[in-house]
Amino acid sequence: MSADTRLAKRLEKINPSSTLAITSKAKKLKSEGFDVVNLAGGEPDFDTPDFIKLAAVEAIKSGFTKYTPTTGIPELKQLICEKLKRDNGLDYAPSQIVVSCGAKHSIFNTLFVLVEEGDEVLMPLPFWVSYPEMVNLCSATPKFIKALPSNDFKITAEDLEKNISKKTKVFILNSPSNPTGCVYTSEELKKISDVCVKNKIFVISDEIYEKLIYDNLRHVSIAGFNKDIYELTVTVNGLSKSYSMTGWRIGYLAASPSIVEAVSRFQDHSTSNPASISQKAAVAALSGPDDFSQKICQEFQKRRDYCIS
């Protein structure tokens, strides 16, 4: 009997990440001397700012290379709380934060503790490639709500309500969206939040692209409307896009205490803590100058405008 016939059958549902595969191929071609414009992965082509890299070097020199608490070092969790209050109008205590190995890690951990076989997870289509695969890994069923170009690839509250069944457990919201770039307005999100509260549906709000918005649009966090949606929402973010720290693998989630406790227990026995050195780099990022994301966003908008002009 060959080894591949003894692999867990759950993997038969899982497709490889197409974005990672294309990105790997693009980098290989570039290393061979080809002139490649890689539009596959969501990875800024700017280097991590020097002051962040220096903080990591200092962490190594000072011996900050051991295990940390599973959910992250207190200094970083406090800065995340301050960021969420300042940028998103959200009030969380450090005990409601779990630092992870990237926003993708936070989303998977959240799904793992919220859903099981028989549950459905709703998401707009088009979607980021990993959402349905993570749902499948957690033995739940992804269910897609078609978002039309006529509405800027956004679903409406009515679209959401029509797709809810007795099996619906979670709605995945991604605004700003990968891959469409759409940004939901405050009015649109309020209506969606009302539907989720009415039907007691958890919301995973993936806000990793919040700093990369064009045309003076404004990002709004769905958890901020009222206590009811706050309790149902897991707000996910990270430093990969805003600070060009994709390889550092630092993300985080903010949620109600019961969800945080469950995610913490799961992370205890899976990855444990994120890299100690990366956490110190994240402290520098969140406590340092806040102009880097603005600069790269301006440059990305110039490129966008060039492509569509």
ROZA-864256 format. One record per residue: residue number from 1; residue in three letters; y, x, z of N, C-alpha, C in turn. Coordinates in steps of 0.1 Angstrom, whole numbers, plus 2048, in hexadecimal, padded with zeros to 3 digits. Layout:
ROZA-864256
   lofi   voke   n_v   n_u   n_w   ca_v   ca_u   ca_w   c_v   c_u   c_w
    NUM    ALA     Y     X     Z      Y      X      Z     Y     X     Z
...
end
This chain:
ROZA-864256
   lofi   voke   n_v   n_u   n_w   ca_v   ca_u   ca_w   c_v   c_u   c_w
      1    MET   7F4   809   800    800    800    800   80C   809   800
      2    SER   815   807   7F6    821    80F    7F6   82B   80B   800
      3    ALA   834   814   804    83E    812    80F   847   806   80C
      4    ASP   84B   805   7FF    855    7FA    7FC   84F   7EC   7FD
      5    THR   842   7EA   7FD    83C    7DD    7FF   83C   7D9   80E
      6    ARG   83F   7E3   816    83F    7E0    825   84D   7DE   82B
      7    LEU   857   7DF   822    865    7DD    827   867   7CF   82B
      8    ALA   871   7CD   834    874    7C0    839   878   7B7   82E
      9    LYS   873   7AB   82E    876    7A2    823   885   79D   823
     10    ARG   88C   79E   82E    89A    79A    82F   8A2   7A2   824
     11    LEU   89E   7AE   821    8A5    7B6    817   8A4   7B1   809
     12    GLU   89A   7A9   807    899    7A3    7F9   8A5   79A   7F5
     13    LYS   8AC   795   7FF    8B8    78D    7FD   8C4   795   7FB
     14    ILE   8C4   7A2   7FD    8D0    7AA    7FE   8D2   7B2   7F1
     15    ASN   8DE   7B1   7EB    8E1    7B9    7DF   8E9   7C5   7E3
     16    PRO   8E8   7D0   7DC    8F0    7DC    7DF   8FF   7D8   7DD
     17    SER   907   7E0   7E3    916    7DD    7E2   91A   7E3   7D4
     18    SER   91F   7D9   7CC    923    7DD    7BE   930   7E6   7BF
     19    THR   939   7E3   7C8    945    7EB    7C9   942   7FA   7CD
     20    LEU   939   7FB   7D7    935    809    7DB   92E   810   7D0
     21    ALA   926   809   7C8    91E    810    7BD   928   814   7B2
     22    ILE   932   80C   7AF    93B    810    7A4   944   81B   7A9
     23    THR   948   81A   7B6    951    825    7BC   94A   832   7BB
     24    SER   93D   832   7BF    935    83E    7BF   934   844   7B1
     25    LYS   932   83B   7A7    931    840    799   93F   846   794
     26    ALA   94A   83F   798    957    844    794   95A   851   79A
     27    LYS   956   853   7A7    959    860    7AD   950   86B   7A7
     28    LYS   944   868   7A3    93B    872    79C   941   876   78F
     29    LEU   946   86C   787    94C    86F    77A   959   877   77C
     30    LYS   961   874   786    96D    87C    789   969   88A   78C
     31    SER   95F   88C   794    95B    89A    798   956   8A2   78C
     32    GLU   952   89B   781    94D    8A1    775   959   8A4   76B
     33    GLY   965   8A0   76F    970    8A3    767   976   898   75F
     34    PHE   970   88C   760    975    880    759   981   87B   760
     35    ASP   98B   875   758    997    86F    75D   993   860   760
     36    VAL   992   85D   76D    98D    850    771   997   848   779
     37    VAL   999   83C   776    9A1    833    77E   997   82A   785
     38    ASN   995   82C   792    98B    824    799   991   818   7A0
     39    LEU   98E   80C   79B    993    800    7A0   988   7F8   7A8
     40    ALA   97D   7FE   7AB    972    7F7    7B1   974   7F5   7C0
     41    GLY   975   7FF   7C8    976    7FD    7D6   984   7FB   7DB
     42    GLY   985   7F5   7E7    992    7F3    7ED   996   7FF   7F5
     43    GLU   999   80A   7EE    99C    817    7F5   9A9   81D   7F0
     44    PRO   9B3   81E   7F8    9C0    824    7F4   9BE   832   7EF
     45    ASP   9C4   836   7E5    9C3    844    7E0   9CD   84E   7E6
     46    PHE   9D2   84A   7F2    9DB    853    7F9   9D3   859   804
     47    ASP   9D8   865   808    9D1    86C    813   9D6   866   821
     48    THR   9CD   867   82B    9D1    863    838   9DD   86B   83D
     49    PRO   9E7   864   843    9F3    86C    847   9F0   878   850
     50    ASP   9F7   882   84F    9F4    88F    857   9F4   88D   866
     51    PHE   9FD   884   86B    9FE    883    879   9F1   87C   87F
     52    ILE   9EB   874   877    9DE    86E    87B   9D3   879   87B
     53    LYS   9D3   881   870    9C9    88B    86F   9CA   896   87A
     54    LEU   9D6   899   87E    9D9    8A2    889   9D4   89D   896
     55    ALA   9D5   890   898    9D0    88A    8A5   9C1   88C   8A5
     56    ALA   9BA   88B   89A    9AB    88C    89A   9A8   89B   89D
     57    VAL   9AF   8A4   897    9AD    8B2    89A   9AF   8B5   8A8
     58    GLU   9B9   8B0   8AE    9BB    8B2    8BD   9B0   8AC   8C5
     59    ALA   9AB   8A1   8C1    9A0    89B    8C8   994   8A4   8C8
     60    ILE   991   8AA   8BC    986    8B3    8BB   988   8C0   8C4
     61    LYS   994   8C5   8C3    997    8D1    8CB   996   8CF   8DA
     62    SER   99A   8C3   8DE    99A    8C0    8EC   98D   8BB   8F2
     63    GLY   983   8BA   8E9    976    8B6    8ED   973   8A8   8EE
     64    PHE   97C   8A0   8E8    97A    891    8E8   96F   88D   8DE
     65    THR   963   891   8E0    958    890    8D7   94C   88A   8DD
     66    LYS   94D   882   8E8    942    87C    8EE   942   86D   8EC
     67    TYR   938   866   8F1    938    858    8F1   945   852   8F7
     68    THR   949   846   8F2    954    83F    8F8   94E   831   8FC
     69    PRO   955   828   903    951    81B    905   94D   814   8F7
     70    THR   943   80C   8F7    93F    806    8EA   94A   7FF   8E3
     71    THR   952   7F8   8EA    95D    7F0    8E4   96A   7F7   8E1
     72    GLY   96A   805   8E4    975    80D    8E0   97C   812   8ED
     73    ILE   984   81C   8EB    98C    822    8F6   997   819   8FA
     74    PRO   99A   818   907    9A5    80F    90C   9B2   811   905
     75    GLU   9B6   81D   903    9C3    820    8FC   9C4   81A   8EF
     76    LEU   9B9   81A   8E7    9B9    815    8D9   9B9   805   8DA
     77    LYS   9B2   800   8E3    9B1    7F1    8E4   9BE   7EB   8E8
     78    GLN   9C6   7F3   8F1    9D3    7EE    8F5   9DC   7EE   8E9
     79    LEU   9DC   7F9   8E1    9E5    7FA    8D5   9E1   7EF   8CB
     80    ILE   9D5   7EB   8CA    9D1    7E0    8C1   9D7   7D3   8C6
     81    CYS   9D6   7D1   8D3    9DC    7C5    8D8   9EB   7C4   8D5
     82    GLU   9F2   7D0   8D7    A00    7D0    8D4   A03   7CE   8C5
     83    LYS   9FB   7D3   8BD    9FC    7D1    8AE   9FA   7C2   8AB
     84    LEU   9F0   7BC   8B0    9ED    7AE    8AD   9F9   7A5   8B2
     85    LYS   9FF   7A8   8BD    A0A    7A1    8C2   A16   7A3   8B9
     86    ARG   A19   7AF   8B6    A25    7B3    8AE   A24   7AE   8A0
     87    ASP   A19   7B0   899    A18    7AD    88B   A13   79F   888
     88    ASN   A0B   799   891    A04    78D    88E   A07   782   898
     89    GLY   A0F   785   8A3    A12    77A    8AC   A06   775   8B4
     90    LEU   9FC   77E   8B6    9F0    77A    8BD   9EF   781   8CA
     91    ASP   9EB   77A   8D4    9EA    77F    8E2   9DB   781   8E5
     92    TYR   9D7   78E   8E6    9CA    792    8EA   9CB   79C   8F5
     93    ALA   9C1   79C   8FF    9C0    7A6    909   9B7   7B1   904
     94    PRO   9B8   7BD   909    9AE    7C8    904   9A0   7C4   906
     95    SER   99D   7BB   90F    98F    7B7    911   98A   7AE   906
     96    GLN   993   7A9   8FD    990    7A1    8F2   98F   7A8   8E5
     97    ILE   98F   7B6   8E6    98F    7BE    8DA   981   7C6   8D9
     98    VAL   97B   7C6   8CD    970    7CF    8CB   973   7D8   8BF
     99    VAL   974   7E5   8C2    977    7EF    8B7   969   7F2   8B1
    100    SER   969   7F3   8A4    95D    7F4    89C   95E   800   892
    101    CYS   953   801   88B    952    80C    880   957   805   873
    102    GLY   963   7FF   873    969    7F9    867   969   7EA   868
    103    ALA   972   7E4   861    972    7D5    861   965   7CF   85C
    104    LYS   95F   7D5   852    952    7D0    84E   948   7CF   859
    105    HIS   948   7D9   862    93F    7D9    86D   943   7CE   877
    106    SER   94F   7CB   879    954    7C0    881   94F   7B3   87C
    107    ILE   950   7B1   86F    94C    7A4    869   93D   7A2   86A
    108    PHE   935   7AD   868    927    7AB    869   923   7A8   877
    109    ASN   929   7B0   881    926    7AD    88F   929   79F   893
    110    THR   934   79A   88E    938    78C    891   92E   782   88C
    111    LEU   92B   784   87F    921    77B    879   914   77B   881
    112    PHE   910   787   885    903    789    88C   902   781   899
    113    VAL   90D   780   8A0    90D    779    8AC   911   76A   8AB
    114    LEU   915   766   89F    919    758    89D   90F   74F   896
    115    VAL   908   755   88C    8FF    74D    883   8F1   751   884
    116    GLU   8E8   748   880    8DA    74B    87F   8D4   742   874
    117    GLU   8C7   742   873    8C0    73A    869   8C4   72C   86A
    118    GLY   8C7   726   85F    8CB    718    85E   8DA   715   85E
    119    ASP   8E2   71F   862    8F1    71E    862   8F6   721   854
    120    GLU   901   71B   851    908    71E    844   916   725   847
    121    VAL   919   72E   83E    926    735    83F   92E   732   833
    122    LEU   93A   72C   834    942    729    829   94B   734   825
    123    MET   94E   736   818    958    740    814   95D   73D   806
    124    PRO   96A   740   803    96F    73D    7F6   968   746   7EC
    125    LEU   967   741   7E0    962    749    7D4   96E   74A   7CA
    126    PRO   972   756   7C6    96C    763    7C8   96D   768   7D6
    127    PHE   964   771   7DA    963    777    7E7   960   786   7E6
    128    TRP   962   78C   7F1    95F    79B    7F3   94F   79C   7F3
    129    VAL   94A   7A5   7EC    93C    7A6    7E9   933   7A6   7F5
    130    SER   938   7AB   800    92F    7AD    80C   92D   7A0   815
    131    TYR   937   797   813    936    78B    81C   928   784   81B
    132    PRO   924   77F   80F    917    778    80E   90B   781   812
    133    GLU   90C   78E   80F    900    796    813   8FF   797   822
    134    MET   90A   798   829    90A    799    838   905   78C   83D
    135    VAL   909   781   837    904    774    83C   8F5   773   83A
    136    ASN   8F0   777   82F    8E1    778    82C   8DA   780   836
    137    LEU   8E0   78C   83A    8D9    795    843   8D8   78E   851
    138    CYS   8E1   785   854    8E1    77E    861   8D9   771   860
    139    SER   8D1   76F   855    8C8    764    853   8CF   757   851
    140    ALA   8DC   757   84F    8E3    74B    84C   8E5   749   83D
    141    THR   8EC   73E   839    8ED    73B    82B   8FC   73C   827
    142    PRO   900   744   81D    90D    744    818   90F   738   80F
    143    LYS   91B   731   810    91E    726    808   92C   728   802
    144    PHE   92E   726   7F5    93A    72A    7EF   943   71E   7EB
    145    ILE   950   720   7ED    959    716    7E9   962   71C   7DE
    146    LYS   961   716   7D2    968    71B    7C6   977   71A   7C8
    147    ALA   97D   726   7C7    98C    726    7C7   991   727   7B9
    148    LEU   99A   71E   7B5    99E    71E    7A7   9AA   726   7A4
    149    PRO   9AB   72C   798    9B7    733    794   9C4   72B   795
    150    SER   9C2   71E   792    9CE    715    793   9D5   715   7A0
    151    ASN   9CD   718   7AB    9D2    719    7B8   9D3   727   7BE
    152    ASP   9D5   730   7B4    9D5    73F    7B8   9C9   743   7BF
    153    PHE   9BD   73E   7BB    9B0    741    7C1   9B0   73F   7D0
    154    LYS   9B7   734   7D5    9B6    730    7E3   9AF   723   7E4
    155    ILE   9A7   721   7EE    9A2    714    7F0   9AC   70C   7F9
    156    THR   9AA   6FF   7F9    9B2    6F6    801   9AB   6F1   80D
    157    ALA   9B2   6EC   817    9AB    6E6    822   9A1   6DB   81E
    158    GLU   9A5   6D3   814    99C    6C9    80E   990   6CF   808
    159    ASP   991   6DA   801    985    6E1    7FC   97C   6E5   807
    160    LEU   982   6EA   812    979    6EE    81D   972   6E3   823
    161    GLU   979   6D8   826    973    6CC    82D   968   6C6   824
    162    LYS   96A   6C6   817    95F    6C0    80F   952   6C8   80F
    163    ASN   953   6D5   812    947    6DE    812   941   6DF   820
    164    ILE   946   6D9   82A    941    6DA    837   935   6D1   839
    165    SER   92A   6D6   83F    91E    6CE    842   91B   6D0   850
    166    LYS   910   6CA   855    90B    6CB    862   907   6D9   865
    167    LYS   904   6E1   85B    8FF    6EF    85C   90B   6F9   85D
    168    THR   917   6F5   85A    922    6FE    859   925   704   866
    169    LYS   926   711   867    929    718    874   935   720   873
    170    VAL   937   727   868    942    731    867   949   72F   859
    171    PHE   956   731   859    95E    732    84D   964   740   84C
    172    ILE   962   748   841    968    755    840   975   754   838
    173    LEU   97F   758   83E    98D    758    838   991   766   835
    174    ASN   995   768   829    99A    776    826   9A8   775   81F
    175    SER   9B2   777   827    9C0    776    822   9C8   781   828
    176    PRO   9CE   78A   81F    9CD    78B    811   9BF   78D   80C
    177    SER   9BC   788   800    9AE    787    7FC   9AA   793   7F3
    178    ASN   99E   798   7F6    997    7A1    7ED   98B   798   7E7
    179    PRO   98B   795   7DA    992    79E    7CF   99E   798   7C9
    180    THR   9A2   78C   7CC    9AD    785    7C4   9BB   789   7C8
    181    GLY   9BD   78E   7D4    9CB    791    7D9   9D3   785   7DD
    182    CYS   9CD   779   7DD    9D4    76D    7E2   9D7   76E   7F1
    183    VAL   9E3   768   7F4    9E7    767    802   9EA   759   806
    184    TYR   9E3   754   810    9E5    746    814   9F2   745   81C
    185    THR   9F9   73A   819    A05    737    820   A02   732   82F
    186    SER   A0D   731   837    A0B    72C    844   A07   71D   844
    187    GLU   A0D   716   83B    A0A    708    83A   9FB   706   836
    188    GLU   9F7   70E   82C    9E9    70D    828   9DF   710   833
    189    LEU   9E2   71B   83A    9D9    71F    845   9D9   715   850
    190    LYS   9E4   70F   853    9E5    705    85E   9DB   6F9   85B
    191    LYS   9DB   6F5   84E    9D3    6EA    84A   9C4   6EE   84B
    192    ILE   9C1   6FA   847    9B3    6FF    848   9AF   700   856
    193    SER   9B8   705   85F    9B5    706    86D   9B2   6F9   873
    194    ASP   9B9   6EF   86F    9B7    6E1    874   9A9   6DC   871
    195    VAL   9A4   6DF   865    997    6DB    860   98C   6E3   869
    196    CYS   98F   6F0   86B    985    6F7    873   984   6F3   881
    197    VAL   990   6EF   887    990    6EA    895   989   6DD   896
    198    LYS   98C   6D4   88C    986    6C7    88C   977   6C7   88B
    199    ASN   972   6D1   884    963    6D2    882   95D   6DD   88A
    200    LYS   965   6E3   893    960    6ED    89C   959   6F9   894
    201    ILE   95F   6FE   88A    95A    709    882   961   716   886
    202    PHE   959   720   888    95F    72D    88B   965   733   87E
    203    VAL   970   73B   880    977    741    875   976   750   877
    204    ILE   971   757   86D    972    766    86C   97E   769   863
    205    SER   989   76E   868    995    770    860   996   77F   85D
    206    ASP   992   783   851    992    790    84D   9A0   794   848
    207    GLU   9A8   79B   850    9B6    79E    84D   9B9   7AD   84A
    208    ILE   9AF   7B3   844    9B0    7C2    842   9BB   7C5   838
    209    TYR   9BE   7BC   82F    9C9    7BF    825   9D6   7BA   829
    210    GLU   9D9   7B7   835    9E5    7B0    839   9F2   7B8   836
    211    LYS   9F1   7C6   835    9FD    7CE    832   9FF   7D0   823
    212    LEU   9F5   7CC   81B    9F6    7CF    80D   9F9   7C2   805
    213    ILE   A05   7BD   807    A09    7B0    801   A15   7B2   7F8
    214    TYR   A15   7AC   7EC    A20    7AE    7E3   A29   7A1   7E2
    215    ASP   A34   7A3   7DB    A3D    798    7D8   A43   791   7E4
    216    ASN   A45   798   7EF    A4B    793    7FB   A43   787   801
    217    LEU   A36   786   7FE    A2E    77C    805   A2C   781   814
    218    ARG   A28   777   81C    A26    77A    82A   A18   777   82F
    219    HIS   A13   780   837    A05    77E    83C   A06   776   849
    220    VAL   9FE   76C   84B    9FD    764    857   9EF   765   85D
    221    SER   9EE   767   86A    9E0    767    870   9DD   758   875
    222    ILE   9D2   754   870    9CE    746    873   9CC   743   882
    223    ALA   9C9   74D   88A    9C6    74B    898   9D3   747   8A0
    224    GLY   9DE   749   899    9EB    747    8A1   9F0   739   8A2
    225    PHE   9EA   72F   89B    9EF    722    89B   9EF   71A   8A8
    226    ASN   9E3   71B   8AF    9E2    714    8BC   9D6   71A   8C3
    227    LYS   9D4   715   8CF    9C9    71A    8D8   9BB   717   8D2
    228    ASP   9BA   70B   8CC    9AD    707    8C6   9A8   710   8BB
    229    ILE   9B0   713   8B2    9AC    71C    8A7   9AB   72A   8AC
    230    TYR   9B3   72E   8B5    9B2    73B    8BC   9A4   73E   8C1
    231    GLU   99F   733   8C8    992    735    8CE   987   736   8C4
    232    LEU   989   730   8B8    97E    730    8AE   97F   73C   8A5
    233    THR   98A   743   8A5    98C    74E    89B   989   75B   8A0
    234    VAL   982   763   898    980    771    89A   989   778   890
    235    THR   994   77F   895    99D    786    88C   998   794   88A
    236    VAL   996   798   87D    991    7A5    87A   99B   7AD   872
    237    ASN   99C   7BA   876    9A6    7C2    86F   9A1   7D1   870
    238    GLY   9A9   7DA   86C    9A5    7E8    86D   9B0   7F1   867
    239    LEU   9AD   7FE   866    9B7    808    862   9B5   80D   854
    240    SER   9AA   809   84E    9A6    80F    841   9B0   80E   836
    241    LYS   9B6   802   834    9BF    800    829   9CD   804   82D
    242    SER   9D2   800   839    9E0    802    83D   9E3   810   83F
    243    TYR   9D9   818   843    9DC    826    846   9D4   830   83D
    244    SER   9CD   82A   833    9C5    832    82A   9BB   83A   832
    245    MET   9B3   833   83B    9A9    839    843   99B   833   841
    246    THR   998   831   834    98B    82B    831   97F   833   836
    247    GLY   980   840   836    975    848    83A   974   84A   849
    248    TRP   97E   846   850    97E    848    85F   976   83D   866
    249    ARG   974   832   860    96C    827    864   971   822   872
    250    ILE   97D   81C   872    982    815    87E   986   807   87A
    251    GLY   980   7FD   880    984    7EF    87E   984   7E9   88C
    252    TYR   988   7DC   88D    988    7D6    89A   987   7C7   898
    253    LEU   983   7C0   8A2    984    7B1    8A3   98B   7AD   8B0
    254    ALA   991   7A1   8AF    997    79B    8BB   992   78D   8BC
    255    ALA   98D   789   8C7    987    77B    8C8   987   777   8D7
    256    SER   981   76B   8D8    980    765    8E6   976   76D   8EE
    257    PRO   976   76D   8FB    96E    775    903   95F   773   900
    258    SER   95A   767   8FE    94C    765    8FC   947   76C   8F0
    259    ILE   94F   76C   8E5    94B    772    8D8   94B   781   8DA
    260    VAL   956   786   8E0    957    795    8E3   94C   79A   8EB
    261    GLU   948   793   8F5    93C    797    8FE   930   798   8F6
    262    ALA   92D   78E   8ED    921    78E    8E5   921   79A   8DB
    263    VAL   92D   79C   8D4    92E    7A7    8CA   92C   7B4   8D2
    264    SER   932   7B5   8DD    930    7C2    8E5   922   7C5   8E8
    265    ARG   91A   7BB   8EC    90C    7BD    8EF   904   7C1   8E3
    266    PHE   908   7BB   8D7    901    7BF    8CB   905   7CD   8C7
    267    GLN   911   7D0   8C8    916    7DE    8C4   910   7E9   8CE
    268    ASP   90E   7E5   8DA    908    7EE    8E4   8FB   7F4   8DE
    269    HIS   8F3   7EB   8D8    8E6    7EF    8D4   8E4   7F2   8C5
    270    SER   8F0   7F2   8BD    8EF    7F5    8AF   8F6   803   8AD
    271    THR   904   802   8AC    90B    80F    8A9   911   815   8B6
    272    SER   911   80E   8C1    919    813    8CD   928   814   8C8
    273    ASN   92F   81E   8CD    93D    81F    8CB   940   825   8BD
    274    PRO   94C   822   8B7    951    828    8AB   953   837   8AF
    275    ALA   954   840   8A5    956    84E    8A7   962   851   8B0
    276    SER   960   859   8BA    96B    85B    8C4   977   862   8BD
    277    ILE   975   86A   8B4    980    872    8AD   988   868   8A5
    278    SER   981   85F   89E    988    855    896   990   84B   89E
    279    GLN   98B   849   8AA    993    840    8B3   9A0   847   8B7
    280    LYS   9A0   854   8BA    9AC    85B    8BD   9B6   85B   8B1
    281    ALA   9B0   85C   8A5    9B9    85B    899   9BF   84E   898
    282    ALA   9B7   843   89C    9BD    836    89B   9C8   834   8A5
    283    VAL   9C7   83A   8B1    9D1    839    8BB   9DE   83F   8B5
    284    ALA   9DD   84A   8AE    9E9    850    8A8   9EF   847   89D
    285    ALA   9E6   841   895    9EB    838    88B   9F3   82C   890
    286    LEU   9ED   826   89A    9F3    81A    8A0   A00   81C   8A9
    287    SER   A01   829   8AD    A0C    82C    8B6   A17   834   8AE
    288    GLY   A14   838   8A2    A1D    840    89A   A26   838   891
    289    PRO   A2C   83F   887    A35    839    87E   A2E   82E   876
    290    ASP   A36   823   873    A30    817    86D   A34   816   85E
    291    ASP   A38   821   858    A3D    820    84A   A33   823   83F
    292    PHE   A27   829   843    A1E    82D    839   A19   821   831
    293    SER   A15   816   838    A0F    80B    830   A1A   805   827
    294    GLN   A26   805   82B    A31    800    823   A32   808   816
    295    LYS   A31   816   818    A33    81F    80C   A27   81D   802
    296    ILE   A1B   81C   807    A10    81A    7FE   A10   80C   7F7
    297    CYS   A15   802   7FF    A16    7F5    7F9   A20   7F5   7EE
    298    GLN   A2B   7FB   7EF    A35    7FC    7E5   A2F   803   7D8
    299    GLU   A28   80D   7DA    A22    814    7CF   A17   80C   7C8
    300    PHE   A0F   805   7D0    A05    7FC    7CA   A0C   7F1   7C2
    301    GLN   A17   7EC   7C7    A1E    7E1    7C0   A23   7E6   7B2
    302    LYS   A28   7F2   7B3    A2D    7F8    7A6   A22   7F9   79C
    303    ARG   A16   7FD   7A0    A0B    7FE    797   A07   7F0   792
    304    ARG   A06   7E7   79C    A03    7D9    798   A0C   7D4   78D
    305    ASP   A19   7D6   790    A24    7D1    786   A22   7D8   779
    306    TYR   A1F   7E5   779    A1D    7EC    76C   A11   7E6   764
    307    CYS   A06   7E3   76B    9FA    7DE    765   9FC   7D0   75F
    308    ILE   A05   7C8   765    A06    7BA    760   A13   7B8   758
    309    SER   A1B   7C3   756    A27    7C2    74E   A25   7C2   73F
end
